[in-house]
Amino acid sequence: MNGPEIIVEVAPELGMFVPRAFRDGTAAPLAVDGVSTLGHVVESLGVPLTEVGTLVVDGAEVPVAHIPGAGERVGVRPVARPQQVPGAPLRFLLDVHLGTLARRMRLLGVDAAYESTDIGDPALAALSAAERRVMLSRDRGLLRRRELWAGAYVYSDRPDDQLRDILGRFAPVLRPWTRCTACNGTLTEARKEDMAERLEGGTRATYDVFAQCEACARVYWRGAHHDRLEAMVGEAVAEFGRS
């Protein structure tokens, strides 16, 4: 590109997105066209704007609409943690590749809508905007769509790390055991006698405490896997729960 040259320094936390010359916080020259916004320039380097906290030019914070000029020194900073998202309540939307993360978030009582089929980036972005949900994805192209309400890149491909990343980044209020892990609906206490016809004999004889989803009517009880789930919930609440 023939045009003015700027110096860009990308925070190490964002190094995975950018070419090698800009990794590890190294400042490097970059030719720009003199008309594109700084937001466009940053995205052209590979950084989704959902991951950018502030843009600093010659020591002063600037908006993404700033048009960089020759000789300017640009700093690209990551989002602050916990990240503040405008509007309430804090709700999420996860793409087709994040089903395990969605179930774990629901287990903790976090409102996490999830698309189990690939409905396409335009539809996901539109749903994020319509329901004011933070889009969680590992798809950088999806996170660059302008119609998103808000979004965040999920950095790891391991569910344990994904959960810690999202809880640490957004600090949602945790209300364990209040959401259906299958559909995200709200759970309410259910009487055993009302559930009897839906339970197998062994379950009726062994368990007395039940909950039911208000949306899909799925029934829950403390089954064989409860201890493992309880440990997962306990660890999350101990580290990220609010008093």
N, C-alpha and C positions, 0 to 999 in steps of 0.2 A: 504494500500500500504506500503510495506516495502522498505524504501529507505531514502535518506537524508531528513532532515526536514528544511523548510524555514519558515520565518515569512512574512505573507502577510497582507498588509493594503490596502483596497479598498476604494476609495473616496466615501463619502456618496451619491453623485449623482448617483453612480452605484449600490447602495445598493439593489435596487429592483431585480437585476439579481442573487445575490449570496446567499449562505446559511446564516442562521441567525447569525452564529458565526462571519461572516465577515461584517455584516451590520453596518451602522452608523459610519464608519471609524475605527472600532475596529480592531486592529492588532491581528492576530491569527495564530497559527502554522499550517503548511500544509506539509504532507509527499509527496515527489515527487519521480520519478523513477530514476533520475540522467541522463536520456538521452533525455527526452522530452524538447522541446523548451519552453521558458517562454510564448510565444504566445499560445501554446497548453495548458499550465497549466491554463492560464487565461480563455481560452474558456471552459475548463473543469469545472471551477467554475460557468460558466453560462453567462459570459460577452462576447458579440460579440465584435470582435476586431474593428468593425466600431465605437464603442463607446469609445475606448481607445485613449487618446491623447498621453500620454507618459508612459513608464515603467521605474521606477527608482529602481536601486539596490544599496544599501548602499550609497545612496546620489548621484549616477551618472546615467544619462540616458543611457539605453541600448536598442538594437533593439529587436524585437519580437523573433529573432532567438537565442537570448541568452539562454544558458542552465544553469538553476540555480543550485548552489551548496549548500551544507550543511551550515546552519547558516546564509545564506544571508537574508537580509531584503528587501522585495520587496514592492514598492508602485505602485498602479495602478491608474492613473490619467485620468479624463475625457477629451474629446476633448475641445480645446479652442474655444471660441465663439467671433466673427464669425469664423467659420471653413473655412480654405483655402483648396480648391479642385484643384488639378493639372489640367491644360488644360482649354480651353475655347471653346465655351461659357458654362456657368453653365446651365445644363439641368437635368431634373428629370424623373424618371420612378416610377410609383406607382402601387402597386399590386391591386388585385380585391377588396380588402376590404376598399380601400381608395378613393372611387369615389367622395364623397363630398369634400374631401380635394383637389383632382385634379381639380374639377370645380372652387373652390375658388382660387386656385393658378392661373389658367388660366384667371379668371376674373381680376386678378392683372397683367396680362401680363407675367407671369412666364411660361416658356416652361415646361409643365408637361404632359408627355405621360402617358396613363393609359390603363391597360388591364381590360376590363369589363368582361372577362371570365377567368377562372382559367386555364392558359396554363402550369402550373407546374413550380416548382422552377428552374430546369435546363434551361428551355427556357427563363425565366425572367432574370436569371443571364447572359445568353449568349447575350440577347438583351441589357442589361446594358453595357456589354463590347463592343459590336459591335457599339453602338451609343454613347458611353462614357456618360452615364447618371447615376446620383446618384440614387441608388435604395432606395426607401422609403417603409418601411414595419414594421409591428408589429410581423413578423415571424422571430424569432431568427435563426431558421435553414436556412432560405433563406439568411440571412445576413452573415452566416458563409461560404457560398460557395466561393471558392477561385477565381473563374473566374469573380466575380463582378468587375466592373470598380471602383465603390465606393458605399458606402451605409450608411444608417442612420436608427436607430430605431425610430419609432414614438411612443412617450411615452404615450400619452393620447388616449382615445377612443372617446373623444369629439372633433368634427370638429373645434370649436372655438379655443380650446387649441392646437390642432394639427397645425393649421395655424400659430399661434403665435410662437410655438416651431420651426417650420421649417424656418420661416422668421427671427427669432432671431439667429438661428444656422448658416444659410448660407448667410444671408444678400443679397439675389438676387436683381437685379435692378428691380424696379416695373414700369410697363408700362400699367396701367389700360385701359381696353376696347380695347385692341389690339389683343386679341386671342379669338378664338371660344371656348366657354365652352363645346361644344359637342364633338369636334374632335381635338382641340389644334391647328388648322390652324390659319393663319394670317387674321385679319379683314382689309378690305379696305372700304373707303367711297363709298356708292352706291347712284345713282340718283333715286329719287322717281319715275320718269317716267319709268325708266328701271325695277323697281320692281312692277309696278302697277298690272300686271296680276297675281302676286303671293300673293297679299294682299287682305284681306277681306275689304268690303266697309267701315266699321267703322274705321279700321286701316288707310286706305287711307285718310279718312276725318280728322283724328285726328292728325296724325304724319307726319312730313316732313323730319326728319333726319334719315337716314338708313345706315347700314353697312352690308357687305356681306363677308362670309368666302371664301377665295380663294381656299380652299381645298374641302369643302363639299357643298358650295353654300348656306348655311343656312343664312337667312336674320335676322338682328337684328334692333330693334328700342327701344325707351325708353317707355316701356309698364308699366302695372300696378304695377309691382314689382320693378321698377327702383329706387324708393326712398329708399327702404330697401337695395338694392344692393349698391347704392351710399353711404349710411351710412357705410356699411361694408368696402367699398373701402377707404372711407375717414379716418376711424379709422386705417386701416392698413398703409396707406401712412403717416399719422401723426406720427405713432410710428416707422415705419421701412423704410420709404422712404428716399432716398438719395437726398441731395440738389445738 
